[in-house]
Amino acid sequence: MNPEEEKRATPCSSPVFVHNPHLDVMKDDVLYHFGLGTATHNLPAMFGDVKFVCVGGSPWRMKSFTEYIAAEIRMEDPESEYPNICAGTDRYAMYKVGPVLSVSHGMGIPSIAIMLHELIKLLHHAHCEDVTIVRIGTSGGIGLEPGTVVVTKKSMDATFLPKFEQVILGKTVERNTDLDQCLAEELLQCSKELNQFETVIGNTMCTLDFYEGQARLDGAFCSYTEKDKQDYLKKASEAGICNIEMESSVFAAMCKLSGLRAAVVCVTLLDRLKGDQMNSSHEVLQSYQLRPQILVGNYIKKLLKAKAGRSCNSATV
């Protein structure tokens, strides 16, 4: 383990920030889309030990990750039935194993943004510290073999600029989309040690749409040619963009504002230069989707093992 990883494996005091003075004067805070609240739940008792948060689009994927990480870190029986903490709502699903929280975020920027607002407040109310958060998901690759895992360097918009824009009170607010580069390098190194699949670090384009916004030719509407599509994707590649998805920009922006150490790890399901539809078998696509889980799960296991080792050494001094 390198010095940076050792530093991350040791206790530190890095709180989760919220930038909203109105929260200070609220008697109760209802996390409506989670079915949780400060008056109805003891959030510090439920979530105060969380050190890792993994988020992904589908509830199935996050339950699958929970079962996988339970087996990896051996803190609980992987055969156990893990209850959905957000069972009181049908918006998101949430599972917890030891210090690892798994949350689904739906599809697209609006859905993940709503989830992140409430997740960040939950971590803040629970007094969590030194939290690492990773989005695990799927994407379309540009010039990469299907099944390649991309760890995002920068999240870029559809004009190839590293920014997230949101209209607030009628005014456009621009936010930075930088992600933790040390974390990205650590994940890449972990993949090299696993030596199970190709992993690269590159820029990720975040779009507002799955079809026209990603230059697909197979949507209900299309006003451009195959050549137009190829020219656009090649320009994206020249900007260092390796893959395309629909959540990374707001994820990066909100995590940076809250002081969360964040990464995006997505597998590519196809090479968009060669087509738009996913024609691989269900079994192949399922095996690809497990790759981000395997990488992030092993990274978490590695850090927890290092932390446990340091605790044992301290106890014998």
Summary of the structure (lengths in Angstrom):
residues: 317
radius of gyration: 19.7
end to end distance: 21.4
largest distance: 70.0
contacts: 1046
relative contact order: 0.18
helix: 40%
strand: 24%
